[in-house]
Amino acid sequence: MDFGRLAKTTSLVVRHSFAIFQSLTTKARWTPSLMVSEDGPKPDTVTWNTMICGYCSLQMLSEALQLYEELQHGPTKPNAITYTILIDA
């Protein structure tokens, strides 16, 4: 396995994923619940944490806290990683 090529590919995917996330979040407020259909899979804690982390990375802290509030009151609950993301923001 070519680890150098794997590292470059992973870096490229991460950069493009962040660019897409940044583009989406600057145009509208996206939440994990908006990303799935009613009959599709429900967003899990990883999905919520990813969205919260993305908002924190963009310095959109009020949006991150709004998602945290939604997470607390929904069927999926925050975990240690959620709190770590918010503390580091």
FENZI-V365826 format. One record per run of one state. SS is the DSSP state (H for helix, E for strand, - for the rest). FROM is the first residue (numbers start at 1). TO is the last residue. If there is no record, write none. Layout:
{{SS;FROM;TO} {SS;FROM;TO}}
This chain:
{{-;1;2} {H;3;27} {-;28;31} {H;32;35} {-;36;44} {H;45;57} {-;58;60} {H;61;73} {-;74;79} {H;80;88} {-;89;89}}
